[in-house]
Amino acid sequence: MEQNQHPTKEQVREYLKHRQQEHCPPPDIKEIRRQLGWDLIETDRKNRLR
């Protein structure tokens, strides 16, 4: 039987603490689209229309 690997409570707390201390703004919309792969979807859509 396969078991899911969940982070420990301590790991989650450390991650959240680190994220709160960063104080950095969210990435630019172009970077968000790149990370989500939306630019690839749009490119594929344009290629299909040709």
PDB file with one MODEL, atoms N, CA, C and O in Angstrom:
MODEL        1
ATOM      1  N   MET A   1       0.834  -1.179   0.000  1.00  0.00           N
ATOM      2  CA  MET A   1       0.000   0.000   0.000  1.00  0.00           C
ATOM      3  C   MET A   1       0.882   1.247   0.000  1.00  0.00           C
ATOM      4  O   MET A   1       1.830   1.346   0.779  1.00  0.00           O
ATOM      5  N   GLU A   2       0.567   2.185  -0.869  1.00  0.00           N
ATOM      6  CA  GLU A   2       1.369   3.403  -1.000  1.00  0.00           C
ATOM      7  C   GLU A   2       0.944   4.435   0.038  1.00  0.00           C
ATOM      8  O   GLU A   2      -0.248   4.670   0.234  1.00  0.00           O
ATOM      9  N   GLN A   3       1.917   5.050   0.701  1.00  0.00           N
ATOM     10  CA  GLN A   3       1.618   6.074   1.698  1.00  0.00           C
ATOM     11  C   GLN A   3       2.019   7.438   1.156  1.00  0.00           C
ATOM     12  O   GLN A   3       3.069   7.586   0.531  1.00  0.00           O
ATOM     13  N   ASN A   4       1.173   8.430   1.402  1.00  0.00           N
ATOM     14  CA  ASN A   4       1.488   9.798   1.006  1.00  0.00           C
ATOM     15  C   ASN A   4       2.541  10.374   1.942  1.00  0.00           C
ATOM     16  O   ASN A   4       2.529  10.117   3.145  1.00  0.00           O
ATOM     17  N   GLN A   5       3.441  11.148   1.378  1.00  0.00           N
ATOM     18  CA  GLN A   5       4.460  11.807   2.174  1.00  0.00           C
ATOM     19  C   GLN A   5       3.987  13.222   2.494  1.00  0.00           C
ATOM     20  O   GLN A   5       4.011  14.101   1.632  1.00  0.00           O
ATOM     21  N   HIS A   6       3.566  13.435   3.710  1.00  0.00           N
ATOM     22  CA  HIS A   6       3.141  14.753   4.146  1.00  0.00           C
ATOM     23  C   HIS A   6       4.259  15.389   4.965  1.00  0.00           C
ATOM     24  O   HIS A   6       4.966  14.698   5.699  1.00  0.00           O
ATOM     25  N   PRO A   7       4.419  16.713   4.840  1.00  0.00           N
ATOM     26  CA  PRO A   7       5.438  17.365   5.671  1.00  0.00           C
ATOM     27  C   PRO A   7       5.014  17.337   7.141  1.00  0.00           C
ATOM     28  O   PRO A   7       3.829  17.265   7.467  1.00  0.00           O
ATOM     29  N   THR A   8       6.000  17.396   7.995  1.00  0.00           N
ATOM     30  CA  THR A   8       5.708  17.440   9.428  1.00  0.00           C
ATOM     31  C   THR A   8       5.154  18.818   9.797  1.00  0.00           C
ATOM     32  O   THR A   8       5.294  19.773   9.034  1.00  0.00           O
ATOM     33  N   LYS A   9       4.542  18.912  10.938  1.00  0.00           N
ATOM     34  CA  LYS A   9       4.023  20.202  11.418  1.00  0.00           C
ATOM     35  C   LYS A   9       5.148  21.227  11.529  1.00  0.00           C
ATOM     36  O   LYS A   9       4.965  22.406  11.225  1.00  0.00           O
ATOM     37  N   GLU A  10       6.303  20.761  11.965  1.00  0.00           N
ATOM     38  CA  GLU A  10       7.445  21.663  12.109  1.00  0.00           C
ATOM     39  C   GLU A  10       7.894  22.202  10.757  1.00  0.00           C
ATOM     40  O   GLU A  10       8.237  23.379  10.638  1.00  0.00           O
ATOM     41  N   GLN A  11       7.893  21.338   9.731  1.00  0.00           N
ATOM     42  CA  GLN A  11       8.277  21.778   8.397  1.00  0.00           C
ATOM     43  C   GLN A  11       7.286  22.810   7.844  1.00  0.00           C
ATOM     44  O   GLN A  11       7.686  23.794   7.222  1.00  0.00           O
ATOM     45  N   VAL A  12       6.017  22.577   8.075  1.00  0.00           N
ATOM     46  CA  VAL A  12       4.996  23.520   7.615  1.00  0.00           C
ATOM     47  C   VAL A  12       5.161  24.853   8.336  1.00  0.00           C
ATOM     48  O   VAL A  12       5.114  25.910   7.707  1.00  0.00           O
ATOM     49  N   ARG A  13       5.353  24.808   9.636  1.00  0.00           N
ATOM     50  CA  ARG A  13       5.542  26.039  10.408  1.00  0.00           C
ATOM     51  C   ARG A  13       6.767  26.815   9.929  1.00  0.00           C
ATOM     52  O   ARG A  13       6.721  28.038   9.797  1.00  0.00           O
ATOM     53  N   GLU A  14       7.862  26.099   9.669  1.00  0.00           N
ATOM     54  CA  GLU A  14       9.090  26.740   9.197  1.00  0.00           C
ATOM     55  C   GLU A  14       8.868  27.374   7.826  1.00  0.00           C
ATOM     56  O   GLU A  14       9.332  28.484   7.567  1.00  0.00           O
ATOM     57  N   TYR A  15       8.161  26.668   6.955  1.00  0.00           N
ATOM     58  CA  TYR A  15       7.870  27.204   5.624  1.00  0.00           C
ATOM     59  C   TYR A  15       7.035  28.482   5.723  1.00  0.00           C
ATOM     60  O   TYR A  15       7.349  29.483   5.077  1.00  0.00           O
ATOM     61  N   LEU A  16       5.981  28.449   6.523  1.00  0.00           N
ATOM     62  CA  LEU A  16       5.125  29.621   6.669  1.00  0.00           C
ATOM     63  C   LEU A  16       5.877  30.793   7.301  1.00  0.00           C
ATOM     64  O   LEU A  16       5.691  31.944   6.906  1.00  0.00           O
ATOM     65  N   LYS A  17       6.717  30.494   8.275  1.00  0.00           N
ATOM     66  CA  LYS A  17       7.529  31.534   8.907  1.00  0.00           C
ATOM     67  C   LYS A  17       8.453  32.183   7.883  1.00  0.00           C
ATOM     68  O   LYS A  17       8.585  33.406   7.842  1.00  0.00           O
ATOM     69  N   HIS A  18       9.090  31.359   7.059  1.00  0.00           N
ATOM     70  CA  HIS A  18      10.000  31.866   6.026  1.00  0.00           C
ATOM     71  C   HIS A  18       9.242  32.730   5.013  1.00  0.00           C
ATOM     72  O   HIS A  18       9.724  33.795   4.628  1.00  0.00           O
ATOM     73  N   ARG A  19       8.065  32.280   4.579  1.00  0.00           N
ATOM     74  CA  ARG A  19       7.274  33.031   3.601  1.00  0.00           C
ATOM     75  C   ARG A  19       6.839  34.383   4.167  1.00  0.00           C
ATOM     76  O   ARG A  19       6.835  35.378   3.442  1.00  0.00           O
ATOM     77  N   GLN A  20       6.482  34.433   5.416  1.00  0.00           N
ATOM     78  CA  GLN A  20       6.050  35.686   6.031  1.00  0.00           C
ATOM     79  C   GLN A  20       7.205  36.662   6.175  1.00  0.00           C
ATOM     80  O   GLN A  20       6.997  37.874   6.115  1.00  0.00           O
ATOM     81  N   GLN A  21       8.410  36.159   6.363  1.00  0.00           N
ATOM     82  CA  GLN A  21       9.573  37.017   6.557  1.00  0.00           C
ATOM     83  C   GLN A  21      10.122  37.566   5.253  1.00  0.00           C
ATOM     84  O   GLN A  21      10.891  38.527   5.277  1.00  0.00           O
ATOM     85  N   GLU A  22       9.757  36.991   4.122  1.00  0.00           N
ATOM     86  CA  GLU A  22      10.297  37.429   2.842  1.00  0.00           C
ATOM     87  C   GLU A  22       9.844  38.832   2.466  1.00  0.00           C
ATOM     88  O   GLU A  22      10.643  39.619   1.958  1.00  0.00           O
ATOM     89  N   HIS A  23       8.603  39.156   2.698  1.00  0.00           N
ATOM     90  CA  HIS A  23       8.055  40.479   2.396  1.00  0.00           C
ATOM     91  C   HIS A  23       8.300  40.902   0.948  1.00  0.00           C
ATOM     92  O   HIS A  23       8.567  42.074   0.685  1.00  0.00           O
ATOM     93  N   CYS A  24       8.214  39.980   0.031  1.00  0.00           N
ATOM     94  CA  CYS A  24       8.424  40.357  -1.359  1.00  0.00           C
ATOM     95  C   CYS A  24       7.074  40.388  -2.081  1.00  0.00           C
ATOM     96  O   CYS A  24       6.178  39.608  -1.761  1.00  0.00           O
ATOM     97  N   PRO A  25       6.934  41.277  -3.040  1.00  0.00           N
ATOM     98  CA  PRO A  25       5.675  41.369  -3.776  1.00  0.00           C
ATOM     99  C   PRO A  25       5.493  40.152  -4.681  1.00  0.00           C
ATOM    100  O   PRO A  25       6.456  39.449  -4.985  1.00  0.00           O
ATOM    101  N   PRO A  26       4.265  39.910  -5.106  1.00  0.00           N
ATOM    102  CA  PRO A  26       4.051  38.788  -6.020  1.00  0.00           C
ATOM    103  C   PRO A  26       4.770  39.042  -7.341  1.00  0.00           C
ATOM    104  O   PRO A  26       5.043  40.191  -7.689  1.00  0.00           O
ATOM    105  N   PRO A  27       5.073  37.989  -8.069  1.00  0.00           N
ATOM    106  CA  PRO A  27       5.778  38.166  -9.345  1.00  0.00           C
ATOM    107  C   PRO A  27       4.920  38.901 -10.372  1.00  0.00           C
ATOM    108  O   PRO A  27       3.703  39.012 -10.218  1.00  0.00           O
ATOM    109  N   ASP A  28       5.570  39.398 -11.415  1.00  0.00           N
ATOM    110  CA  ASP A  28       4.905  40.076 -12.512  1.00  0.00           C
ATOM    111  C   ASP A  28       3.924  39.107 -13.183  1.00  0.00           C
ATOM    112  O   ASP A  28       4.122  37.892 -13.144  1.00  0.00           O
ATOM    113  N   ILE A  29       2.875  39.646 -13.792  1.00  0.00           N
ATOM    114  CA  ILE A  29       1.853  38.815 -14.429  1.00  0.00           C
ATOM    115  C   ILE A  29       2.454  37.912 -15.505  1.00  0.00           C
ATOM    116  O   ILE A  29       2.003  36.780 -15.682  1.00  0.00           O
ATOM    117  N   LYS A  30       3.462  38.396 -16.222  1.00  0.00           N
ATOM    118  CA  LYS A  30       4.114  37.570 -17.243  1.00  0.00           C
ATOM    119  C   LYS A  30       4.821  36.375 -16.613  1.00  0.00           C
ATOM    120  O   LYS A  30       4.814  35.280 -17.176  1.00  0.00           O
ATOM    121  N   GLU A  31       5.432  36.582 -15.443  1.00  0.00           N
ATOM    122  CA  GLU A  31       6.106  35.490 -14.743  1.00  0.00           C
ATOM    123  C   GLU A  31       5.092  34.474 -14.223  1.00  0.00           C
ATOM    124  O   GLU A  31       5.334  33.268 -14.280  1.00  0.00           O
ATOM    125  N   ILE A  32       3.967  34.953 -13.721  1.00  0.00           N
ATOM    126  CA  ILE A  32       2.921  34.050 -13.246  1.00  0.00           C
ATOM    127  C   ILE A  32       2.417  33.191 -14.396  1.00  0.00           C
ATOM    128  O   ILE A  32       2.278  31.976 -14.254  1.00  0.00           O
ATOM    129  N   ARG A  33       2.142  33.820 -15.539  1.00  0.00           N
ATOM    130  CA  ARG A  33       1.681  33.071 -16.719  1.00  0.00           C
ATOM    131  C   ARG A  33       2.722  32.045 -17.159  1.00  0.00           C
ATOM    132  O   ARG A  33       2.371  30.927 -17.535  1.00  0.00           O
ATOM    133  N   ARG A  34       4.003  32.419 -17.115  1.00  0.00           N
ATOM    134  CA  ARG A  34       5.070  31.493 -17.503  1.00  0.00           C
ATOM    135  C   ARG A  34       5.107  30.293 -16.563  1.00  0.00           C
ATOM    136  O   ARG A  34       5.226  29.151 -17.008  1.00  0.00           O
ATOM    137  N   GLN A  35       5.002  30.559 -15.253  1.00  0.00           N
ATOM    138  CA  GLN A  35       5.059  29.481 -14.273  1.00  0.00           C
ATOM    139  C   GLN A  35       3.880  28.524 -14.411  1.00  0.00           C
ATOM    140  O   GLN A  35       4.019  27.321 -14.189  1.00  0.00           O
ATOM    141  N   LEU A  36       2.718  29.066 -14.780  1.00  0.00           N
ATOM    142  CA  LEU A  36       1.531  28.240 -14.938  1.00  0.00           C
ATOM    143  C   LEU A  36       1.464  27.562 -16.302  1.00  0.00           C
ATOM    144  O   LEU A  36       0.625  26.688 -16.522  1.00  0.00           O
ATOM    145  N   GLY A  37       2.345  27.961 -17.219  1.00  0.00           N
ATOM    146  CA  GLY A  37       2.354  27.371 -18.541  1.00  0.00           C
ATOM    147  C   GLY A  37       1.316  27.969 -19.472  1.00  0.00           C
ATOM    148  O   GLY A  37       1.050  27.406 -20.534  1.00  0.00           O
ATOM    149  N   TRP A  38       0.726  29.090 -19.103  1.00  0.00           N
ATOM    150  CA  TRP A  38      -0.317  29.700 -19.925  1.00  0.00           C
ATOM    151  C   TRP A  38       0.242  30.227 -21.236  1.00  0.00           C
ATOM    152  O   TRP A  38      -0.466  30.249 -22.243  1.00  0.00           O
ATOM    153  N   ASP A  39       1.492  30.649 -21.239  1.00  0.00           N
ATOM    154  CA  ASP A  39       2.075  31.139 -22.489  1.00  0.00           C
ATOM    155  C   ASP A  39       2.201  29.998 -23.496  1.00  0.00           C
ATOM    156  O   ASP A  39       2.099  30.230 -24.701  1.00  0.00           O
ATOM    157  N   LEU A  40       2.420  28.773 -23.025  1.00  0.00           N
ATOM    158  CA  LEU A  40       2.495  27.628 -23.916  1.00  0.00           C
ATOM    159  C   LEU A  40       1.129  27.301 -24.509  1.00  0.00           C
ATOM    160  O   LEU A  40       1.026  26.915 -25.673  1.00  0.00           O
ATOM    161  N   ILE A  41       0.089  27.457 -23.707  1.00  0.00           N
ATOM    162  CA  ILE A  41      -1.270  27.202 -24.183  1.00  0.00           C
ATOM    163  C   ILE A  41      -1.636  28.215 -25.260  1.00  0.00           C
ATOM    164  O   ILE A  41      -2.206  27.851 -26.288  1.00  0.00           O
ATOM    165  N   GLU A  42      -1.318  29.460 -25.034  1.00  0.00           N
ATOM    166  CA  GLU A  42      -1.627  30.517 -26.003  1.00  0.00           C
ATOM    167  C   GLU A  42      -0.850  30.304 -27.298  1.00  0.00           C
ATOM    168  O   GLU A  42      -1.399  30.492 -28.383  1.00  0.00           O
ATOM    169  N   THR A  43       0.411  29.919 -27.198  1.00  0.00           N
ATOM    170  CA  THR A  43       1.219  29.651 -28.389  1.00  0.00           C
ATOM    171  C   THR A  43       0.629  28.483 -29.176  1.00  0.00           C
ATOM    172  O   THR A  43       0.541  28.535 -30.403  1.00  0.00           O
ATOM    173  N   ASP A  44       0.225  27.434 -28.466  1.00  0.00           N
ATOM    174  CA  ASP A  44      -0.375  26.271 -29.115  1.00  0.00           C
ATOM    175  C   ASP A  44      -1.672  26.660 -29.808  1.00  0.00           C
ATOM    176  O   ASP A  44      -1.936  26.214 -30.925  1.00  0.00           O
ATOM    177  N   ARG A  45      -2.478  27.482 -29.163  1.00  0.00           N
ATOM    178  CA  ARG A  45      -3.746  27.935 -29.729  1.00  0.00           C
ATOM    179  C   ARG A  45      -3.505  28.731 -31.012  1.00  0.00           C
ATOM    180  O   ARG A  45      -4.212  28.540 -32.002  1.00  0.00           O
ATOM    181  N   LYS A  46      -2.515  29.617 -30.997  1.00  0.00           N
ATOM    182  CA  LYS A  46      -2.191  30.407 -32.184  1.00  0.00           C
ATOM    183  C   LYS A  46      -1.703  29.534 -33.321  1.00  0.00           C
ATOM    184  O   LYS A  46      -2.034  29.780 -34.481  1.00  0.00           O
ATOM    185  N   ASN A  47      -0.909  28.503 -32.997  1.00  0.00           N
ATOM    186  CA  ASN A  47      -0.407  27.588 -34.017  1.00  0.00           C
ATOM    187  C   ASN A  47      -1.527  26.789 -34.685  1.00  0.00           C
ATOM    188  O   ASN A  47      -1.462  26.498 -35.879  1.00  0.00           O
ATOM    189  N   ARG A  48      -2.543  26.442 -33.917  1.00  0.00           N
ATOM    190  CA  ARG A  48      -3.675  25.687 -34.462  1.00  0.00           C
ATOM    191  C   ARG A  48      -4.516  26.524 -35.413  1.00  0.00           C
ATOM    192  O   ARG A  48      -5.098  25.996 -36.359  1.00  0.00           O
ATOM    193  N   LEU A  49      -4.581  27.828 -35.164  1.00  0.00           N
ATOM    194  CA  LEU A  49      -5.399  28.709 -35.992  1.00  0.00           C
ATOM    195  C   LEU A  49      -4.753  28.984 -37.344  1.00  0.00           C
ATOM    196  O   LEU A  49      -5.433  29.436 -38.266  1.00  0.00           O
ATOM    197  N   ARG A  50      -3.483  28.728 -37.480  1.00  0.00           N
ATOM    198  CA  ARG A  50      -2.774  29.001 -38.752  1.00  0.00           C
ATOM    199  C   ARG A  50      -3.109  28.003 -39.800  1.00  0.00           C
ATOM    200  O   ARG A  50      -2.602  28.088 -40.919  1.00  0.00           O
TER     201      ARG A  50
ENDMDL
END
